[in-house]
Amino acid sequence: MNNVFDLDELKLASNIPVVHELYDLTPDELLLSQEHYESEVRSYPRRLPLAIAKAAGVMVEDTRGQLFIDCLAGAGTLALGYNHPEINQAIIDQLQAGLPYQTLDITTPTKDKFIREVMSFLPDEFANNACIQFCGPSGADAVEAAIKLAKQTTGRNTMAAFHGAYHGMTNGTMAMMGNLSTKSRRQGLMSDVHFLPFPYSLRCPFGLKGDEGAKQSLRYIERMLSDDESGVQKPAAIIVEPVQGEGGVIPAPAFWLQELRRITKEQGILLILDEIQCGIGKTGHNFAFEEAGITPDILCLSKAVGGGLPMSLLIFNKSIDTWLPGEHTGTFRGNQLAMATGATALEIIRRDNLVEHAQKAGQYLREGIERIAQYTDCIAEVRGKGLMLGVEIVKPNGAKNKFGEPEADPELTVNIQRAALERGLIIEKGGRQGSVLRFLPPLIITFEQIDFVLDALSKAIIATAGPAKIVEPVTANEQDDWRSYFIHTGEGGADQFEKVLNQTTQVLKNVFEETTAPYSGLDPEVLKSMIYNIDLDHQQLPIETVIEQTGELIAKNSIMVQHPHCIAHLHTPPLLPAVAAEAFIASLNQSMDSWDQASSATFVEQKVVDWLCGVYNLGEQADGVFTSGGTQSNLMGLLLARDWAADTISGHNIQKDGLPEYASKMRILCSKKSHFTVQKSASLMGLGEHAVECVDTNPDGTIKIAALVKTVETLKNEGLLPFALVGTAGTTDHGAIDDLANMADIAEQHNLWLHVDGAYGGALILSRHKTRLHGIEKADSVSVDFHKLFFQPISCGAVLLKDKENFKYLLHHADYLNREDDLLPNLVDKSIATTKRFDALKVLMTMQCVGTQALGGMYDHLLGQTQQVADLVNNRNEFELLADPALSTVLFRYVGEKPDTDIDALNKKLRIEALVKGVAVLGETVVDGKVALKFTILNPCLTMTDFELLLNNINQLALTL
């Protein structure tokens, strides 16, 4: 059977309208007919004067053939847009099934399926003890039923609602409405309704901003309910929208909902959540209340729950099911078509991951609107959740109302709405004085369509409000404003600093608490677009806004090294004392060049270096310096080796005279598994990559000692000059530790500089496995990388020398830094860097707080756990273990059950898909010619359960591929 009309006839040359000039919005014949016959009560056609001819998806075609993108979507009813083919087919199938259009409350297979779909869409904690009630076709019917249920259950008659609330247009629901204009002519509305302050940062009734205003509203509510002189009788229920819609798209903070739930439970008050508009995926959650992790007593649903057709529901705890048979009825509560479309819509939303899409697309839309706000003066706030967003419009001249808030501009709001319509964009307005532009697009809106929305909105705002005023150059009198960007000494000088760090801490705390995956899953191209669209040149934002936006865009879309499934690289979660040290380091901003730039810091670094030299038993003449990490440490070690070699061979001073004539003959030896920075260092030192001779390795990844001896002898016989030998204490892939003791003997025998790259495995010096590093004490130089297994924030490393005299090969004199008559130490004498961070403080504070015993215990645990994980992999048929672990890496691959599969290609795709979908951050390498996945186990807080879940998730993802 054909659809009602051919959707292909809709003029969609692309997924977005093509608007060459402003649309004609003068009333046509249909609009004039509507005006003639319909009551004055009509509302939408007054602000959106168009007559719809056809619609599909997010797009609408009017009777003039003009195409629009609809960000109203039936006031949030059309979650899947217009005429979704599967929704249309569900209607057709239902009509052909021979069932009635409506069945009162008599059940049918269609009804049973719908109920099961709704229950499975709910959080388990709520659904497991909930029942469902079908009401009349509108959301107001559901709220009316909730009012009756609450009153009869508690025996109380008072209700509590919130400023800005909207729950419907019936007698009871209008009584709980915040908008005074709408109900100004209504007399005899439901009595005993009390209104409470809703958290609204921009127009806070307490004159506060952000979370502080929300906390004050909670205090007000709890104090009122606890005060026997408040004059307010305990209500039967408090009803609240988790995101106020008509009130201006104002989201309640998660902590606020949590506290409201606590208060109502303690007071014995029922909590009714009205998710008629904000429910069914719009906010980036199935239901908006899920973000807070709470469970309501009663949930009101309508709009999108019917898949576009009339339907309203109550879902409530069975313990309050106090209805008597037939005590609340409605003729059309058995709408079979709406049940069929509703069940289909919920299936599609789940199948197509549209809730997740709403979160990502909503973030993209919000970031775009915030960019527009930077070059106009009429946007006071952009807010909302997911694809339910609001833009508050205010006077562009910066006028304030008597409360010191930006003055609303309802006239400009209407003008922007019409200008947007003239450019092909349908948006609604609402909020205080009708000054909020509201966005409720279908969940299926694409990023390409959002780009159109942003372009049309931008043009509409510029056309009506104009661009932002030009900021005049800063005058001498305005220079005091610059002080707010800095930390100052003296009393009160750090007040702003305290505020900024407190906000940053809170933002990061929220990010960590809300993290459920190692990566958000935001499409990389979308993330790139959002970041590249940040305006760095024009109107600057308050630091509070920048911090909040950084949390939303940058932090939430970062790779979360703390998550159990972030396990790809030598990338550890940082220890708390080291994170605290970063605050000291950044704030004090010491430059580790000279003592007069870093007084106490200079002594701290030398203290830590001396301690390290003792830990590695390098002897009394040992010294070192902090670096940015393993790469710089390896470069410095080999650079010193090169200069030492030239001095030893011929007394040549490379520092003054450049490379010697025999430089092309100089050779560095390392294993084939050594880090690539050996080749990189040779290149940077002017020797070229060909100067590195890579020696074969054993199956476990360690260098073959016999092959090493033979290579040295061969090089010498060929007239070449081997001068340095690199031993690796922990190769990147296998974690292999070379036989350092034998290598030290070979280096001594052939007069070679022995450099040990201990970036990965060097931390074992603190564990009971430190004997595996035997021979490291004989090294001429050692790389230490603290941001690996010492769990320090990046960047943090050191290079240690057995003989500090060899630092002379780096010494350069600068009158302003290392004056010859200085009595105080200057670390620039030992470093290739001039400005250098005070990273030693991180190690100092870590060792003071955590200590060697605890760190050593962590390493021992990681090595043991790695063996357990390898066994776990080896015992599962769908995986193949590719190597026995040497340190804390597990090399394996997915093999599945299909023999004709290209295993290498599958594992490559598996790693990428796991990353971009936020399933796991896995490593990839090649083992014996096979593409391998890699677990690098560096988080001592993980349990075997974490790894079992991780392997299960990888297996499930592989099956979908």
C-alpha positions, 0 to 999 in steps of 0.5 A: 500500500502506498504512503498517503503522499509521495515524499519524493515529491517534496522539493529537497534538492539537498538536505537543507533549503537553498534561500536566494532571497528573503521569503515572502511572508505575506498571508496567502489565501489559506492564511486569510481563510484561517484568519476568517474562520478560526477564533482569535485564540490561534497563536502560532500563525501570528508569529509564523505566518505560513501554510504547510503543504508538505513536510519530511524529516526536519524540513517543511514546504509551504504553499508557496514552495518555500522550504524551511528547517523546523526547529519547533517540530510540533512544540517538541512532539515530532521527535523523528521529524515529519513523515518518518517512513517507519512511522508512516508504515506503522500507521498503515500496518495498524490500519490494516490490522483490523483493530479499532482506532481507539479502545478505551482502556481495553488492552490490545497487542499494540497497547501491550507492545507500547507499554513494554517499549515505554517501560524499557525506555525508563531507568530500571530503578524506576521501571521495576516498581512502576505502573502506567496510566493512560490519560486523555490525549494532551499533556494537561490531561496527564498533569490533571491526573497527577494532581488528583493522584497526589491529593488522594494519596496524601490526603492533602490539598496543597500543591507547590509549583515553580516560578516560570512553570508551564503544565498546561491550560486546564483549570488545575494546570493553569493554576500551577502556571507561572505566566501571569499574563495568560491567566490574568483573566481567569478566575476560580482556578485551582486553589492552594497552589504555592510557587517556589523559586526555580534556579535561574542564573541570569535572573536569580530572585536572590541576586546570585549567579550560577550554583549559588542561586540554585543552592539558595533556592533549595535553602528557601524551599527546605526552610519554608517547609520546615517553618511552622510559621511559614503560612504554607501548609505541607503540599501533597506534591511538588511538580517541576519540569527538569528543563522548563520549556515555555518558561524560557528553556531553563535547565535545573542543575543535577545537584538541585534535582538531587536535593529537591528529591531528598527534601521531598522524601524527608518531608513526605511530599510526592515529587512529580516530574513533568517531562511532557516537553523535555522527555524522550531524548531531547536533552541527551538523556532518555529522560532529563531527570536521569542526569541527576540519578533520581527517581520521581514518584510520578512522571508525566509524559506526552508530546513525543511519547506518542510518536507524533500522535496524541498520547499522554501518560502517567508513570508512578510508583506502585505504592501510590496507586490509590485509584479506584476502578474508573476513578479517572477516565478518558474516552480517547486514552486508548488511541491505538494509532498513537500506541503503534507510532509511539512504540515504533518511535521508541524503537527507532530512537534506541536503534539509531542511538538518537539520544546520543546524537541529541547530546552531540548535535545539541552541543554542536548547536549550542557552541555555534550559538555561543559563537554568534553571541560573541559578535552581537550584543543582544544575547545574554545567555545560551542555555539548555540541554541536548537539542532543547536550547534557549537563547535569551534576547536583551537590549543591545545597548546594555540596558539594565533593569532595576535588579541590575540584570540585562533588560529583556527585549521582547520586541527584538525577539519577535523581530529575530524570529520573523527574520529567521523565518524569512531566511528559512528557519522556524523557531519559537519564542517564550520565557520572561516577557517572551524574550527567549528564542527556543530550539526544539528540533527533531532528534534526527537533525544533521550537523549539515542542517545545524550549520544552516540553522546557525547561518540563518540565525546569525543573519537574522540577528545581524539584520535586526540587532546589528553586530556587536558594538566596536570596543574602544581602545583601552584608556589609562583609566581602564587599565585597572580592569587588567588587574582582574587577569592576574594574581597579585601579592598583598591582602586581597590580591589572590581573591580572583585567583581563588575564585578561578581555581574553585570554579575550575575545580568544580567544573573538572569535578563534574567532568570526572563524575559524569565520565562514563567512557574513555572518550565522549564518542563525539565525531572527530570532525565535529570536535575539530569544527567546534574547536576551530570555530572558537573566535580568538580575535574579537569580543572576549568572554568573562573567565567564568564563561571560558572555564565553563565552555572549556569544561563542556567542549575541551574537558568532556571531549578529552581522552580520560586517562583515569577511565578503566578502558583507557589503556593504550599508551604509556599514559598514566593517571596522575597522582593527587599530590602531583596535580596539587603541585601543578597548581603551585608550579603554574601560579608561582611560574618559576623559570629554572634558569638561574637562582634569582628566578627560582630560589627555593625551586633551584634547591628543590630540583637539586634535592630531587636529583640527588635523591634520584642519583642515590636511588639508582646508585650512580655514585658520589660524582653523579648529577642530573637535571630535569627535562620535559620527558624521555625524548629530551633526556635521550637527546641530552644523553646521546648529545653528551656522548657525542661530545665526550666521544669527540673529546676522547678520540681527538680532543675535538670541541664540537661546541666550538668547532662543530662536527669533526671530519670523522663524524660520518663514521660515528655510530650509536648501537641499540636494539631494533626495539629501542625507542624511535628517539634514538634515531631522532636524536642522531638526526638532530645531532647532525649524525644522521639516522644512518649513524644508528646501528640496530641490533637483532632482538630475542623473541622477548624483545631484549637485545641479543648480546652476542649479536651486539658484540659481533656488531661492535667488532664488525663496525670497528673492523670497517673503520667506523667509530662506535661511541655510544650504546643504548640499553632499553629498560622497558621497550614500548611494545613488549616492555622488554628490559635489556641485559644492562649488566652485560651491556655495561661490560661491553661498553667498558671493554670497548670504551663506549658511552652507555646510555640507559633509556629507563623511560618505561621500566626505570621505575622498577628501581623502587619495586621488589623487581629492581634486580631486573635493572641490574647494571643500570648503576654502571650507566654513563647516563640514564633517562627517567620519565616521571610522567609514566610509571611515577604517575606524574602529570605531563611533562616531567622527566630527568637525565642523570649522569654518572659523572657530573663533569660531563655537563661541561659539554653543554655549558654556554656562558650568558652574562645575564644568566650564569655570571661567572662571579655568581655564588648561587647555583644556576641550573641552566648550566646543565640543560639544553633548555633555557626556560624550564618548568619547576617539575621537580616539585611534583616529584618532591610532593609525591614522594613526601605524600606517597613514598617509595614503599607505596609506589613500589607496591603499585608496580609489583601489583601492575606486573602481577595483574598483567600476567593475570590479564594475559592469562584471561586473554589466552583463555578466551577463544575469540582472542589470541595472545601474541607475546608473553608480557615482560612488564605491563603490556599485553599484546593480543589480537581479536580472531573471532570465529570466521576463518575467511576474515582479514584479521589484520584489517579487522583489528585495525578497524576495531581499534579505531571504532573503539576509540571514536565510539568511546568504547575503549582507547586501545594501542596498536602495533605489529608483532611478528608481522601481525597487527596487534592490539595492546593493553598498557596496564598502568593504572593500579586502581583497576580490578580484573572485573574491569578487564573482563568488562573491557574484553567483553565490550571489545568482543561485542564491538568486533561482532558488530563489525 
